[in-house]
Amino acid sequence: MCNAVYLVYLGAHALWRSWRGGDSRMPEKPLPKRMFRQAFLSNVLNPKAALFFVSVLPQFVDPADAAAPQVLTLGLLDIGLGVLWWGLFVLLTARLSGLMRESGPRKALDRVTGTALVGLGGALAVTS
């Protein structure tokens, strides 16, 4: 029930901010060193990565050959694809950030997000 209340609170806050004007300033841009440290720590401390390597990677290792080079190759492939994907994602979001600095699109996004959060919170409250 607390989860539902929290979702409704977040949605109502977003809706209130979009109608009242709220804080129209964008947050300060964090330092690249700090962003890298936060991203690195969140990835290293994420147990899903370890679970992925333990549960999914062994399926693609040929037992007839040496396991270490295969696991290293698959791991490097995963890292390379991750860097490519997140690099493209960062480039796209950097271009969209200019659009989100304008108040019109930001208000529209706050209204859509707020409505979705209130709806999800309500549905969660009814089903739990």
Disulfide bonds with the S-S distance in Angstrom:
none
